[in-house]
């Protein structure tokens, strides 16, 4: 399953790395791709939208819904 979501608050390479590593560590996630210019993250695997939202909140970023 692939899900593309908006993430508010990412502005630099450090943000990109932090979001990629944080989401990649979740159970069921196989791949995470961050596109900084568009502020989107593509997540592949078997993971719920709620789990992604909670993880982003813990990382200090705002979940912006499905892209």
N, C-alpha and C positions, 0 to 999 in steps of 0.2 A: 504494500500500500504506500502511496506517495501523498504527502500533504504539503501544500505551499501556504505559508502564513506570513503575515506582516508583523514585524517587530520594530517598535518605536524605541529610539534612544541609542541605536548603534551608529557610531560616527567615525570609527577609526579601525585600524588593523587589530588593535588590542581588543576592541569590542567584538570583532568578527571571531577572533580566536577563542575568546571567552564563551561566546554563544555556541560555537561549534563544539568545543570540548564539553561544555555543560550539558548540551542536549545529546551528544554522542554517548555520554555515560548513562543515559536512561535505559532501563530494561526494554528490550524490543526494538530499539533504534539501530538501524544498520548503517545509514549514511545521513550526513548533515551537510548541506551546501548553503553558505551565506552569500547573498548578493548585496553588498553594501549600498551601491548607488540606488537600488530600488527599495532597500529596506526589507527584503524578503528572505525567508529561510525555507528551503525545501528539505523535508524530513522523509526518509524512507524507512519502512519497518512497520511493526505492529505496535502502535502507541496511540493513546487517546489524546484528543485535543486538550482535555482538562489537565493531563499530566504535563503537556508542553507548556500550557499557561502557567501552571504552578512553578515549574522549573525556571521559566523566564522571570517570574516574579522574584524568586529566590536569588537569581543572578543580577537583579536590579534593572531589568528591561520590561517594557510594557508590551503585552500581547495585543496586537492590533486586528485580530480576526483572520479569517482565511483570505488569502490573496487571489 
